Amino acid sequence: MKLRQNVARSLAVTALGLSVLGAGITTAPAASAAPLPKGCIPTSHIPSKTTEAVNLRTGPGKKYKSLGILSKGTRFNDSCMTKDFVWFYGKVGSGPNKGKKGWVNGHYLKETGW
C-alpha cells in the first residue's frame, strides 16, 4: 500500500505541476473512455488484488451503498483515487462482480504489478 500511495502522490504532484506551469501537454480522451468521478485524481493503473473481503461502493466512504462484496484475491484495476489517497475508483477484474465499477478502500488492496 505504501508503494501505491507514493506512486499515486508522485503522479498527482507531477500532473498538478505540469498544469500549473502551463506545460501545454494535452491528450485527447479515448472515444470509449468514461469520465472519472468528480474530484478523482488519476492513478498509474497498477493492477491489484483485495487482501480480504471488502465492499465495492458507490462512493468513496463507508456511508455509500455497497454494490457487492469483493472476496479476498479479487482483481481490481483502479483508474483514480481520492485526494487523501485512501479510496480508489476502478473496475473489478475477476469474480462475481467482474466488470462492475466502484470504490474500494485502498487499505484492502495489494499491488500485483504488471
Backbone as CSV, one residue per row, in Angstrom:
resi,resn,N_x,N_y,N_z,CA_x,CA_y,CA_z,C_x,C_y,C_z
1,MET,0.822,-1.193,0.000,0.000,0.000,0.000,0.860,1.248,0.000
2,LYS,1.979,1.215,0.732,2.862,2.381,0.775,3.349,2.738,-0.619
3,LEU,3.781,1.725,-1.401,4.274,1.985,-2.752,3.167,2.595,-3.600
4,ARG,1.951,2.043,-3.507,0.815,2.565,-4.268,0.577,4.027,-3.919
5,GLN,0.601,4.367,-2.639,0.370,5.746,-2.221,1.493,6.662,-2.711
6,ASN,2.753,6.206,-2.631,3.870,7.030,-3.076,3.827,7.273,-4.575
7,VAL,3.537,6.237,-5.352,3.444,6.388,-6.802,2.288,7.322,-7.145
8,ALA,1.161,7.124,-6.480,-0.014,7.959,-6.739,0.266,9.416,-6.405
9,ARG,0.923,9.664,-5.282,1.252,11.034,-4.898,2.184,11.674,-5.925
10,SER,3.184,10.926,-6.373,4.134,11.448,-7.354,3.433,11.825,-8.647
11,LEU,2.545,10.947,-9.110,1.811,11.234,-10.335,0.908,12.443,-10.173
12,ALA,0.250,12.534,-9.033,-0.657,13.663,-8.796,0.118,14.972,-8.740
13,VAL,1.252,14.972,-8.046,2.068,16.181,-7.938,2.618,16.565,-9.304
14,THR,3.077,15.582,-10.074,3.595,15.859,-11.409,2.507,16.439,-12.294
15,ALA,1.326,15.833,-12.264,0.219,16.322,-13.093,-0.175,17.738,-12.700
16,LEU,-0.246,17.998,-11.397,-0.600,19.330,-10.935,0.481,20.334,-11.309
17,GLY,1.739,19.923,-11.185,2.845,20.802,-11.530,2.832,21.172,-13.000
18,LEU,2.541,20.207,-13.858,2.502,20.480,-15.293,1.376,21.438,-15.636
19,SER,0.221,21.257,-14.986,-0.889,22.150,-15.300,-0.642,23.553,-14.750
20,VAL,0.016,23.657,-13.600,0.313,24.961,-13.019,1.358,25.691,-13.853
21,LEU,2.348,24.951,-14.343,3.399,25.555,-15.139,2.964,25.826,-16.573
22,GLY,1.800,25.344,-16.923,1.306,25.564,-18.277,2.152,24.837,-19.306
23,ALA,2.486,23.604,-19.012,3.378,22.851,-19.879,2.774,22.569,-21.246
24,GLY,1.497,22.741,-21.379,0.873,22.557,-22.674,0.785,21.105,-23.104
25,ILE,0.897,20.191,-22.188,0.794,18.787,-22.523,-0.667,18.388,-22.408
26,THR,-1.240,18.011,-23.527,-2.635,17.588,-23.520,-2.775,16.308,-24.313
27,THR,-3.733,15.513,-23.935,-4.042,14.312,-24.697,-5.537,14.269,-24.901
28,ALA,-5.930,13.766,-26.028,-7.359,13.626,-26.302,-7.847,12.358,-25.630
29,PRO,-8.985,12.425,-24.947,-9.510,11.216,-24.315,-9.948,10.210,-25.369
30,ALA,-9.810,8.951,-25.043,-10.270,7.907,-25.953,-11.770,8.017,-26.126
31,ALA,-12.250,7.652,-27.284,-13.675,7.782,-27.588,-14.529,6.980,-26.619
32,SER,-14.012,5.842,-26.161,-14.799,4.990,-25.270,-14.540,5.270,-23.790
33,ALA,-13.624,6.181,-23.505,-13.271,6.455,-22.111,-14.414,7.184,-21.405
34,ALA,-14.820,6.608,-20.276,-15.864,7.247,-19.470,-15.207,8.297,-18.588
35,PRO,-15.914,9.385,-18.297,-15.332,10.406,-17.425,-15.119,9.855,-16.012
36,LEU,-14.068,10.347,-15.367,-13.784,9.941,-13.993,-14.713,10.691,-13.052
37,PRO,-14.979,10.117,-11.874,-15.818,10.810,-10.896,-15.209,12.160,-10.517
38,LYS,-16.060,13.090,-10.165,-15.631,14.438,-9.795,-14.640,14.387,-8.625
39,GLY,-13.551,15.141,-8.746,-12.552,15.219,-7.686,-11.633,14.020,-7.595
40,CYS,-11.700,13.133,-8.553,-10.898,11.915,-8.540,-9.568,12.175,-9.251
41,ILE,-8.450,11.852,-8.598,-7.111,12.071,-9.137,-6.682,10.814,-9.895
42,PRO,-6.312,10.938,-11.174,-5.888,9.762,-11.946,-4.718,9.029,-11.288
43,THR,-4.711,7.705,-11.426,-3.645,6.875,-10.855,-2.815,6.263,-11.975
44,SER,-1.832,5.465,-11.584,-0.938,4.815,-12.537,-1.489,3.490,-13.050
45,HIS,-2.671,3.107,-12.636,-3.354,1.890,-13.104,-2.579,0.615,-12.791
46,ILE,-1.932,0.555,-11.642,-1.207,-0.651,-11.263,-2.230,-1.697,-10.810
47,PRO,-2.238,-2.874,-11.450,-3.203,-3.911,-11.068,-3.040,-4.298,-9.595
48,SER,-4.140,-4.638,-8.955,-4.090,-5.034,-7.557,-5.118,-6.127,-7.284
49,LYS,-5.003,-6.695,-6.090,-5.964,-7.698,-5.614,-6.383,-7.308,-4.206
50,THR,-7.583,-7.724,-3.828,-8.054,-7.437,-2.482,-7.341,-8.368,-1.492
51,THR,-7.025,-7.835,-0.323,-6.317,-8.610,0.699,-7.270,-9.343,1.627
52,GLU,-8.525,-8.959,1.585,-9.592,-9.641,2.336,-10.919,-9.203,1.736
53,ALA,-12.017,-9.759,2.211,-13.324,-9.383,1.682,-13.586,-7.903,1.970
54,VAL,-14.065,-7.184,0.949,-14.268,-5.741,1.076,-15.454,-5.325,0.206
55,ASN,-16.132,-4.266,0.634,-17.253,-3.740,-0.142,-16.776,-2.951,-1.353
56,LEU,-17.475,-3.105,-2.459,-17.339,-2.231,-3.615,-18.454,-1.217,-3.430
57,ARG,-18.139,0.069,-3.371,-19.128,1.082,-3.001,-19.420,2.075,-4.124
58,THR,-20.564,2.740,-4.006,-20.990,3.734,-4.995,-20.223,5.044,-4.856
59,GLY,-19.566,5.254,-3.726,-18.800,6.474,-3.485,-17.644,6.202,-2.544
60,PRO,-16.763,7.177,-2.362,-15.570,6.994,-1.542,-15.798,7.178,-0.046
61,GLY,-16.423,6.203,0.583,-16.659,6.260,2.022,-17.620,5.168,2.458
62,LYS,-17.586,4.868,3.752,-18.458,3.820,4.304,-19.928,4.187,4.231
63,LYS,-20.222,5.490,4.113,-21.626,5.915,4.086,-22.306,5.597,2.748
64,TYR,-21.518,5.258,1.724,-22.085,4.974,0.411,-22.554,3.525,0.305
65,LYS,-23.542,3.308,-0.520,-24.159,1.996,-0.717,-23.146,0.994,-1.269
66,SER,-23.245,-0.250,-0.793,-22.411,-1.329,-1.296,-23.004,-1.869,-2.594
67,LEU,-22.141,-2.063,-3.582,-22.561,-2.652,-4.855,-22.330,-4.162,-4.850
68,GLY,-21.659,-4.640,-3.813,-21.343,-6.058,-3.693,-20.083,-6.239,-2.877
69,ILE,-19.830,-7.476,-2.503,-18.637,-7.811,-1.734,-17.595,-8.411,-2.679
70,LEU,-16.375,-7.904,-2.585,-15.265,-8.473,-3.337,-14.532,-9.411,-2.386
71,SER,-14.444,-10.675,-2.731,-13.772,-11.636,-1.858,-12.258,-11.456,-1.933
72,LYS,-11.558,-12.032,-0.976,-10.102,-11.953,-0.930,-9.534,-12.475,-2.248
73,GLY,-8.583,-11.718,-2.830,-7.941,-12.129,-4.070,-8.627,-11.643,-5.334
74,THR,-9.690,-10.860,-5.189,-10.388,-10.322,-6.363,-9.509,-9.285,-7.040
75,ARG,-9.373,-9.381,-8.363,-8.585,-8.390,-9.106,-9.364,-7.084,-9.206
76,PHE,-8.633,-5.971,-9.077,-9.234,-4.638,-9.145,-8.275,-3.722,-9.894
77,ASN,-8.771,-3.052,-10.909,-7.954,-2.144,-11.723,-8.419,-0.715,-11.472
78,ASP,-7.636,0.029,-10.682,-8.050,1.395,-10.346,-7.716,2.360,-11.477
79,SER,-8.506,3.431,-11.539,-8.251,4.479,-12.538,-8.058,5.840,-11.878
80,CYS,-8.507,5.986,-10.623,-8.290,7.236,-9.906,-8.476,7.011,-8.407
81,MET,-8.151,8.061,-7.638,-8.213,7.964,-6.175,-8.643,9.294,-5.575
82,THR,-9.007,9.254,-4.319,-9.344,10.487,-3.601,-8.060,11.234,-3.261
83,LYS,-8.198,12.519,-2.989,-7.006,13.339,-2.711,-6.268,12.927,-1.443
84,ASP,-6.922,12.183,-0.549,-6.244,11.698,0.657,-5.601,10.326,0.439
85,PHE,-5.656,9.822,-0.795,-5.028,8.567,-1.199,-5.590,7.348,-0.474
86,VAL,-6.845,7.396,-0.041,-7.436,6.283,0.706,-8.401,5.465,-0.156
87,TRP,-9.253,6.113,-0.919,-10.264,5.406,-1.697,-9.886,5.386,-3.175
88,PHE,-10.054,4.215,-3.799,-9.699,4.029,-5.196,-10.930,3.647,-6.008
89,TYR,-11.099,4.304,-7.161,-12.203,4.024,-8.069,-11.664,3.192,-9.221
90,GLY,-12.381,2.169,-9.589,-11.929,1.353,-10.708,-12.922,0.274,-11.072
91,LYS,-12.412,-0.694,-11.799,-13.232,-1.775,-12.348,-12.783,-3.114,-11.773
92,VAL,-13.747,-3.913,-11.388,-13.473,-5.242,-10.853,-13.058,-6.146,-12.009
93,GLY,-11.949,-6.880,-11.819,-11.409,-7.699,-12.897,-11.650,-9.188,-12.784
94,SER,-12.236,-9.638,-11.670,-12.498,-11.067,-11.515,-13.636,-11.283,-10.515
95,GLY,-14.128,-12.515,-10.464,-15.172,-12.867,-9.502,-16.570,-12.511,-9.966
96,PRO,-17.556,-12.702,-9.088,-18.955,-12.479,-9.444,-19.295,-11.030,-9.793
97,ASN,-18.484,-10.093,-9.333,-18.734,-8.667,-9.628,-17.890,-8.151,-10.793
98,LYS,-17.278,-9.065,-11.546,-16.412,-8.701,-12.667,-17.119,-7.723,-13.603
99,GLY,-16.409,-6.642,-13.940,-16.952,-5.637,-14.851,-17.617,-4.462,-14.154
100,LYS,-17.987,-4.638,-12.887,-18.604,-3.533,-12.147,-17.561,-2.480,-11.822
101,LYS,-17.985,-1.227,-11.792,-17.103,-0.131,-11.399,-17.571,0.425,-10.066
102,GLY,-16.625,0.833,-9.243,-16.970,1.387,-7.949,-15.726,1.739,-7.160
103,TRP,-15.943,2.022,-5.886,-14.896,2.488,-4.972,-14.508,1.407,-3.978
104,VAL,-13.195,1.281,-3.732,-12.662,0.328,-2.754,-11.675,1.073,-1.859
105,ASN,-11.705,0.768,-0.567,-10.743,1.351,0.359,-9.364,0.757,0.062
106,GLY,-8.379,1.620,-0.173,-7.039,1.187,-0.540,-6.319,0.358,0.497
107,HIS,-6.776,0.401,1.748,-6.157,-0.413,2.794,-6.368,-1.902,2.525
108,TYR,-7.329,-2.234,1.664,-7.638,-3.628,1.345,-7.154,-4.037,-0.034
109,LEU,-6.260,-3.236,-0.623,-5.708,-3.535,-1.944,-4.201,-3.763,-1.849
110,LYS,-3.725,-4.744,-2.583,-2.289,-5.022,-2.662,-1.921,-5.057,-4.136
111,GLU,-0.883,-4.296,-4.493,-0.430,-4.268,-5.879,0.068,-5.631,-6.308
112,THR,-0.288,-6.023,-7.545,0.182,-7.282,-8.086,1.211,-7.057,-9.183
113,GLY,1.406,-5.805,-9.575,2.386,-5.487,-10.621,1.802,-5.678,-12.002
114,TRP,2.647,-5.599,-12.970,2.217,-5.693,-14.369,2.225,-7.109,-14.749
